[in-house]
Amino acid sequence: MWGGCHACWQVVPIETLSAATVLATGMTDAVDADEVEHVASLARIDLADAERERFAEQFREILSYFETLDEVPEAAEEPELTNVMRADEVEASLDPETAIENASESEDGQFKGPRVS
């Protein structure tokens, strides 16, 4: 999937979108009321002028948070998971009649519960 800002005609892969990309491409500056209107029209949403301005400011703020995320150090790769559980062992279980003895309702040897829908 590709993401970009149609106002500045710069397209970058969404997978590589980071604070550096956002700041270098000026995407935070490109989020204005016209850009919000464009996205709203794609979503078929009618927005008032005040809403467009408010959403533009919120989008700029959200994009600026990417810078904070870039400051977080990368975590070391976790080692492969290993099974620390005991091995499965086959044991005797209840016979069907004993298992269903205390069921409030049963039908044809099976537990019966309330209808879901």
Protein Blocks (a to p, Z undefined) as FASTA:
>chain_A
ZZddfklopacdfklgcfklmmmnommmmmcfklmmmmmmmnopacdfklmmmmmmmmmm
mmmmmmmmmmpccdddddddddfbdcddddddddfklmmmmpmbdcehiacdddfZZ
